[in-house]
């Protein structure tokens, strides 16, 4: 477990969508209880965009690890660098009686 974890986000909503930027910091962590091996601190910056296109369709995108930080969540398990996810959501509603 990290000694310190700090996170924050800013959301900018509008009538049919939103933009979110978030930041996350984790301080130095030890791999085992003996406190011999460490994982370095890391800072992550992410952005998310959502936009409704119609009554039942919306698009979204998520840009993760914008600063392309090299970090490990677990010992010898490197996490991915910058990544982009694009998507389309659709919603189907049934008529209520």
DSSP file (Angstrom, degrees, kcal/mol; ACC not computed):
  #  RESIDUE AA STRUCTURE BP1 BP2  ACC     N-H-->O    O-->H-N    N-H-->O    O-->H-N    TCO  KAPPA ALPHA  PHI   PSI    X-CA   Y-CA   Z-CA
    1    1 A X              0   0    0      0, 0.0    29,-0.5     0, 0.0     2,-0.1   0.000 360.0 360.0 360.0 137.6    0.0    0.0    0.0
    2    2 A X        -     0   0    0     27,-0.1    27,-0.2     1,-0.1     3,-0.1  -0.421 360.0-134.0 -70.6 150.3    1.3    3.5   -0.8
    3    3 A X  S    S+     0   0    0     25,-1.3     2,-0.4     1,-0.2    -1,-0.1   0.884  91.8  23.7 -70.1 -37.8    1.9    5.8    2.2
    4    4 A X        -     0   0    0     24,-0.2    23,-2.7     2,-0.0     2,-0.4  -0.992  62.4-178.8-132.9 137.5    0.1    8.6    0.4
    5    5 A X  E     -A   26   0A   0     -2,-0.4     2,-0.4    21,-0.2    21,-0.2  -0.998   7.3-179.1-132.5 129.8   -2.5    8.7   -2.4
    6    6 A X  E     +A   25   0A   0     19,-2.4    19,-3.3    -2,-0.4     2,-0.3  -0.994   4.8 170.3-131.5 135.4   -3.9   11.9   -3.8
    7    7 A X  E     +A   24   0A   0     -2,-0.4     2,-0.3    17,-0.2    17,-0.2  -0.990   3.9 168.8-143.2 152.1   -6.5   12.3   -6.5
    8    8 A X  E     -A   23   0A   0     15,-2.1    15,-3.0    -2,-0.3     2,-0.3  -0.985   7.7-169.3-155.2 155.6   -8.5   15.1   -8.0
    9    9 A X  E     -A   22   0A   0     -2,-0.3     2,-0.4    13,-0.2    13,-0.2  -0.991  11.5-152.4-147.5 157.7  -10.8   15.6  -11.0
   10   10 A X  E     -A   21   0A   0     11,-2.6    11,-2.3    -2,-0.3     2,-0.5  -0.997  13.3-164.0-129.3 124.9  -12.5   18.4  -12.8
   11   11 A X  E     -A   20   0A   0     -2,-0.4     2,-0.6     9,-0.2     9,-0.2  -0.934   7.2-167.7-112.8 132.5  -15.7   17.9  -14.7
   12   12 A X  E     -A   19   0A   0      7,-3.2     7,-1.5    -2,-0.5     2,-0.2  -0.889  18.8-173.5-116.2  96.8  -17.1   20.3  -17.2
   13   13 A X  E     +A   18   0A   0     -2,-0.6     2,-0.3     5,-0.2     5,-0.2  -0.586   8.2 178.7 -90.7 153.5  -20.7   19.3  -18.0
   14   14 A X  E >   -A   17   0A   0      3,-2.6     3,-1.2    -2,-0.2    -2,-0.0  -0.850  49.9 -77.8-138.7 179.1  -22.9   20.7  -20.7
   15   15 A X  T 3  S+     0   0    0     -2,-0.3     3,-0.0     1,-0.3    -2,-0.0   0.814 125.5  19.4 -51.5 -41.1  -26.5   19.9  -21.8
   16   16 A X  T 3  S-     0   0    0     36,-0.1    36,-3.6    34,-0.1     2,-0.3   0.180 128.5  -3.2-121.4  17.9  -25.6   16.8  -23.8
   17   17 A X  E <   -AB  14  51A   0     -3,-1.2    -3,-2.6    34,-0.2     2,-0.3  -0.971  57.3-128.7-177.6-167.9  -22.2   15.7  -22.6
   18   18 A X  E     -AB  13  50A   0     32,-2.3    32,-2.7    -2,-0.3     2,-0.4  -0.991   5.4-143.1-162.3 161.4  -19.2   16.2  -20.4
   19   19 A X  E     -AB  12  49A   0     -7,-1.5    -7,-3.2    -2,-0.3     2,-0.4  -1.000  21.1-172.0-129.7 131.2  -15.4   16.5  -20.3
   20   20 A X  E     -AB  11  48A   0     28,-3.0    28,-2.7    -2,-0.4     2,-0.4  -0.989   9.4-172.5-129.2 131.4  -13.5   15.1  -17.3
   21   21 A X  E     -AB  10  47A   0    -11,-2.3   -11,-2.6    -2,-0.4     2,-0.3  -0.990  15.4-176.9-119.0 131.6   -9.8   15.5  -16.5
   22   22 A X  E     -AB   9  46A   0     24,-2.8    24,-2.7    -2,-0.4     2,-0.3  -0.949  12.5-161.6-132.1 150.3   -8.5   13.5  -13.5
   23   23 A X  E     -AB   8  45A   0    -15,-3.0   -15,-2.1    -2,-0.3     2,-0.4  -0.965   6.1-174.9-130.3 146.1   -5.2   13.2  -11.7
   24   24 A X  E     -AB   7  44A   0     20,-2.3    20,-3.1    -2,-0.3     2,-0.4  -0.984   1.1-173.0-145.5 128.8   -3.9   10.5   -9.4
   25   25 A X  E     -AB   6  43A   0    -19,-3.3   -19,-2.4    -2,-0.4     2,-0.4  -0.979   2.2-172.7-124.0 135.5   -0.6   10.3   -7.4
   26   26 A X  E     -AB   5  42A   0     16,-2.4    16,-2.0    -2,-0.4   -21,-0.2  -0.998  17.3-142.5-125.4 130.1    0.7    7.3   -5.4
   27   27 A X        -     0   0    0    -23,-2.7    15,-0.1    -2,-0.4    12,-0.1  -0.049  48.4 -45.7 -78.6-175.5    3.8    7.7   -3.2
   28   28 A X        -     0   0    0    -26,-0.1   -25,-1.3    13,-0.1     2,-0.3  -0.194  61.6-167.5 -51.6 137.6    6.6    5.2   -2.6
   29   29 A X  E     -E   39   0B   0     10,-2.1    10,-3.2   -27,-0.2     2,-0.3  -0.961  15.9-130.8-131.1 149.9    5.3    1.7   -1.9
   30   30 A X  E     -E   38   0B   0    -29,-0.5     8,-0.3    -2,-0.3     3,-0.0  -0.786   7.1-146.0 -99.5 146.4    7.1   -1.4   -0.6
   31   31 A X  S    S+     0   0    0      6,-3.0     2,-0.2    -2,-0.3     7,-0.1   0.837  79.3  18.2 -78.2 -34.9    6.7   -4.8   -2.3
   32   32 A X  S >  S-     0   0    0      5,-0.5     3,-1.3     1,-0.0    -2,-0.0  -0.782  83.9-100.1-133.5 174.5    6.8   -6.9    0.8
   33   33 A X  T 3  S+     0   0    0      1,-0.3    -1,-0.0    -2,-0.2    -3,-0.0   0.716 115.6  65.2 -69.8 -20.9    6.4   -6.6    4.6
   34   34 A X  T 3  S-     0   0    0      1,-0.0    -1,-0.3     3,-0.0    -3,-0.0   0.556 101.0-133.7 -78.5  -7.0   10.2   -6.5    5.1
   35   35 A X    <   +     0   0    0     -3,-1.3    -2,-0.1     2,-0.1     3,-0.1   0.870  67.7 124.6  55.8  41.7   10.3   -3.2    3.3
   36   36 A X        +     0   0    0      1,-0.2     2,-0.3     2,-0.0    -1,-0.1   0.878  62.9  43.6 -93.7 -49.5   13.3   -4.3    1.2
   37   37 A X  S    S-     0   0    0     38,-0.0    -6,-3.0     2,-0.0    -5,-0.5  -0.792  73.7-160.2-103.7 142.1   12.1   -3.8   -2.4
   38   38 A X  E     -E   30   0B   0     -2,-0.3     2,-0.4    -8,-0.3    -8,-0.3  -0.809  17.6-141.0-121.4 159.3   10.2   -0.6   -3.5
   39   39 A X  E     -E   29   0B   0    -10,-3.2   -10,-2.1    -2,-0.3    36,-0.0  -0.976  36.7-117.0-111.8 133.0    7.9    0.5   -6.2
   40   40 A X        -     0   0    0     -2,-0.4    32,-0.3   -12,-0.2   -14,-0.0  -0.271  31.5 -98.6 -69.2 153.6    8.5    4.1   -7.3
   41   41 A X        -     0   0    0     30,-0.1     2,-0.3   -16,-0.0   -14,-0.2  -0.298  43.9-167.2 -64.2 155.6    5.9    6.8   -7.0
   42   42 A X  E     -B   26   0A   0    -16,-2.0   -16,-2.4   -15,-0.1     2,-0.4  -0.993  17.9-151.1-147.9 157.0    3.9    7.7  -10.0
   43   43 A X  E     -B   25   0A   0     -2,-0.3     2,-0.4   -18,-0.2   -18,-0.2  -0.996  15.2-165.5-128.5 126.8    1.5   10.4  -11.3
   44   44 A X  E     -B   24   0A   0    -20,-3.1   -20,-2.3    -2,-0.4     2,-0.4  -0.923   5.4-166.4-118.0 141.0   -1.3    9.7  -13.8
   45   45 A X  E     +B   23   0A   0     -2,-0.4    21,-2.8   -22,-0.2     2,-0.3  -0.995  13.6 178.5-126.2 128.7   -3.3   12.1  -15.8
   46   46 A X  E     -B   22   0A   0    -24,-2.7   -24,-2.8    -2,-0.4     2,-0.4  -0.934  12.7-161.2-131.7 151.3   -6.5   11.0  -17.6
   47   47 A X  E     -BC  21  63A   0     16,-2.7    16,-3.0    -2,-0.3     2,-0.4  -0.991   5.0-171.3-132.1 143.0   -9.2   12.7  -19.8
   48   48 A X  E     -BC  20  62A   0    -28,-2.7   -28,-3.0    -2,-0.4     2,-0.4  -0.997   1.8-168.3-134.1 139.2  -12.7   11.5  -20.6
   49   49 A X  E     -BC  19  61A   0     12,-2.7    12,-2.2    -2,-0.4     2,-0.4  -0.994   4.9-178.3-128.5 132.4  -15.2   12.9  -23.1
   50   50 A X  E     +BC  18  60A   0    -32,-2.7   -32,-2.3    -2,-0.4     2,-0.4  -0.997   3.6 174.7-130.6 135.3  -18.8   12.0  -23.5
   51   51 A X  E     -BC  17  59A   0      8,-2.5     8,-2.8    -2,-0.4     2,-0.4  -0.964  24.3-139.0-144.8 125.3  -21.3   13.4  -26.0
   52   52 A X  E     - C   0  58A   0    -36,-3.6     6,-0.3    -2,-0.4     3,-0.1  -0.672  16.1-175.6 -79.7 133.1  -24.9   12.4  -26.7
   53   53 A X        -     0   0    0      4,-2.9     2,-0.3    -2,-0.4     5,-0.2   0.643  63.8 -21.7-103.1 -20.7  -25.7   12.3  -30.4
   54   54 A X  S    S-     0   0    0      3,-1.6    -1,-0.1     1,-0.0     0, 0.0  -0.856  90.9 -59.3-164.5-163.0  -29.4   11.6  -30.3
   55   55 A X  S    S+     0   0    0     -2,-0.3     3,-0.0     1,-0.2    -1,-0.0   0.880 131.6  14.0 -65.5 -37.9  -32.1   10.2  -28.0
   56   56 A X  S    S+     0   0    0     34,-0.0    35,-1.9     1,-0.0     2,-0.4   0.334 113.7  76.5-122.2   5.7  -30.4    6.8  -27.7
   57   57 A X  E     + D   0  90A   0     33,-0.2    -4,-2.9    31,-0.0    -3,-1.6  -0.959  45.0 164.8-127.1 137.2  -26.8    7.1  -29.0
   58   58 A X  E     -CD  52  89A   0     31,-2.3    31,-3.4    -2,-0.4     2,-0.3  -0.982  21.0-143.7-143.1 156.3  -23.8    8.7  -27.4
   59   59 A X  E     -CD  51  88A   0     -8,-2.8    -8,-2.5    -2,-0.3     2,-0.3  -0.824  18.0-176.6-115.0 157.7  -20.0    8.6  -28.1
   60   60 A X  E     -CD  50  87A   0     27,-2.1    27,-2.4    -2,-0.3     2,-0.3  -0.988  10.5-168.5-149.4 157.8  -17.2    8.6  -25.7
   61   61 A X  E     -CD  49  86A   0    -12,-2.2   -12,-2.7    -2,-0.3     2,-0.4  -0.990   3.6-164.8-144.9 147.8  -13.4    8.7  -25.6
   62   62 A X  E     -CD  48  85A   0     23,-2.4    23,-2.4    -2,-0.3     2,-0.6  -0.987   2.9-166.4-135.9 124.3  -10.9    8.1  -22.8
   63   63 A X  E     -CD  47  84A   0    -16,-3.0   -16,-2.7    -2,-0.4     2,-0.3  -0.951  18.5-168.4-110.5 114.1   -7.3    9.0  -22.9
   64   64 A X  E     + D   0  83A   0     19,-2.6    19,-2.0    -2,-0.6   -18,-0.2  -0.798  61.3   9.3-110.3 147.4   -5.4    7.3  -20.0
   65   65 A X    >   -     0   0    0     -2,-0.3     3,-2.4    17,-0.2    -1,-0.2   0.938  69.7-179.8  53.1  54.0   -1.9    8.0  -18.7
   66   66 A X  T 3  S+     0   0    0    -21,-2.8    16,-0.1    -3,-0.3   -20,-0.1   0.803  76.7  54.7 -55.2 -34.7   -1.5   11.1  -20.9
   67   67 A X  T 3  S-     0   0    0    -22,-0.3    -1,-0.3   -24,-0.1    -2,-0.1   0.413 107.9-126.4 -83.4   3.1    2.0   11.7  -19.7
   68   68 A X    <   -     0   0    0     -3,-2.4     2,-0.1   -23,-0.2    -2,-0.1   0.892  39.2-172.0  54.9  46.1    3.0    8.2  -20.7
   69   69 A X        -     0   0    0    -26,-0.2     2,-0.7    11,-0.1    -1,-0.2  -0.446  21.2-135.1 -71.4 139.3    4.4    7.4  -17.2
   70   70 A X        +     0   0    0     -2,-0.1     2,-0.3     8,-0.0    10,-0.1  -0.871  46.9 142.9 -93.2 118.1    6.3    4.2  -16.7
   71   71 A X        -     0   0    0     -2,-0.7     8,-2.6     8,-0.3     2,-0.4  -0.965  41.5-135.2-152.3 165.0    5.0    2.6  -13.5
   72   72 A X  E     -F   78   0C   0     -2,-0.3     6,-0.2   -32,-0.3     3,-0.1  -0.991   6.5-169.1-126.4 133.7    4.2   -0.7  -11.8
   73   73 A X  E    S+     0   0C   0      4,-1.0     2,-0.3    -2,-0.4    -1,-0.1   0.763  87.9  21.0 -85.2 -30.2    1.1   -1.5   -9.7
   74   74 A X  E >  S-F   77   0C   0      3,-0.7     3,-1.8     0, 0.0    -1,-0.2  -0.929 107.6 -75.9-132.7 156.8    2.7   -4.7   -8.6
   75   75 A X  T 3  S-     0   0    0     -2,-0.3   -36,-0.1     1,-0.3    -2,-0.1  -0.292 115.7  -0.8 -57.4 130.1    6.3   -5.8   -8.6
   76   76 A X  T 3  S+     0   0    0      1,-0.1     2,-0.3    -4,-0.0    -1,-0.3   0.758 104.5 111.8  59.5  29.3    7.6   -6.7  -12.1
   77   77 A X  E <   -F   74   0C   0     -3,-1.8    -4,-1.0     2,-0.0    -3,-0.7  -0.727  55.3-159.1-130.2  82.8    4.2   -6.0  -13.6
   78   78 A X  E     -F   72   0C   0     -2,-0.3    -6,-0.2    -6,-0.2     2,-0.2  -0.347  11.2-135.0 -66.5 140.6    4.5   -2.9  -15.8
   79   79 A X        -     0   0    0     -8,-2.6    -8,-0.3     1,-0.1    -1,-0.1  -0.560  32.0 -87.2 -91.5 158.9    1.4   -1.0  -16.5
   80   80 A X        -     0   0    0     -2,-0.2    -1,-0.1     1,-0.1     3,-0.1  -0.245  36.5-130.8 -66.9 152.8    0.5    0.3  -20.0
   81   81 A X        -     0   0    0      1,-0.3    -1,-0.1   -13,-0.1   -12,-0.1   0.280  66.6 -20.0 -75.6-149.2    1.7    3.6  -21.3
   82   82 A X  S    S-     0   0    0    -16,-0.1     2,-0.3   -19,-0.1    -1,-0.3  -0.308  71.8-178.4 -61.1 138.9   -0.7    6.1  -22.9
   83   83 A X  E     -D   64   0A   0    -19,-2.0   -19,-2.6    -3,-0.1     2,-0.4  -0.994  17.7-153.4-142.9 149.8   -3.9    4.6  -24.3
   84   84 A X  E     -D   63   0A   0     -2,-0.3     2,-0.4   -21,-0.2   -21,-0.2  -0.984   7.2-169.8-124.7 130.5   -6.9    5.8  -26.1
   85   85 A X  E     -D   62   0A   0    -23,-2.4   -23,-2.4    -2,-0.4     2,-0.4  -0.986   4.4-174.4-120.0 129.5  -10.4    4.2  -26.0
   86   86 A X  E     +D   61   0A   0     -2,-0.4     2,-0.3   -25,-0.2   -25,-0.2  -0.946  14.9 164.5-119.5 142.8  -13.1    5.3  -28.4
   87   87 A X  E     -D   60   0A   0    -27,-2.4   -27,-2.1    -2,-0.4     2,-0.4  -0.983  32.6-139.5-156.7 167.6  -16.6    4.0  -28.2
   88   88 A X  E     -D   59   0A   0     -2,-0.3     2,-0.4   -29,-0.2   -29,-0.2  -0.998  19.6-161.0-130.0 130.3  -20.3    4.2  -29.1
   89   89 A X  E     -D   58   0A   0    -31,-3.4   -31,-2.3    -2,-0.4     2,-0.4  -0.904   6.5-174.5-113.5 142.3  -23.1    3.6  -26.6
   90   90 A X  E     -D   57   0A   0     -2,-0.4     2,-0.5   -33,-0.2   -33,-0.2  -0.985   9.5-153.2-133.0 148.4  -26.7    2.8  -27.5
   91   91 A X        -     0   0    0    -35,-1.9     2,-0.5    -2,-0.4    -2,-0.0  -0.979   3.2-163.1-126.0 128.7  -29.6    2.5  -25.2
   92   92 A X        -     0   0    0     -2,-0.5     2,-0.4     2,-0.0    -2,-0.0  -0.950   9.8-170.5-112.3 125.1  -32.7    0.4  -25.8
   93   93 A X        -     0   0    0     -2,-0.5     2,-0.3     3,-0.0    -2,-0.0  -0.911  14.0-139.4-115.5 142.0  -35.8    1.0  -23.8
   94   94 A X        -     0   0    0     -2,-0.4     2,-0.3     1,-0.1    -2,-0.0  -0.708  32.0-101.6 -94.7 151.7  -38.9   -1.1  -23.7
   95   95 A X        -     0   0    0     -2,-0.3     2,-0.3     1,-0.1    -1,-0.1  -0.536  34.4-133.6 -73.6 132.5  -42.3    0.5  -23.6
   96   96 A X              0   0    0     -2,-0.3    -1,-0.1     1,-0.1    -3,-0.0  -0.634 360.0 360.0 -85.2 145.8  -43.8    0.6  -20.2
   97   97 A X              0   0    0     -2,-0.3    -1,-0.1     0, 0.0    -2,-0.0   0.429 360.0 360.0 -91.3 360.0  -47.5   -0.5  -19.8
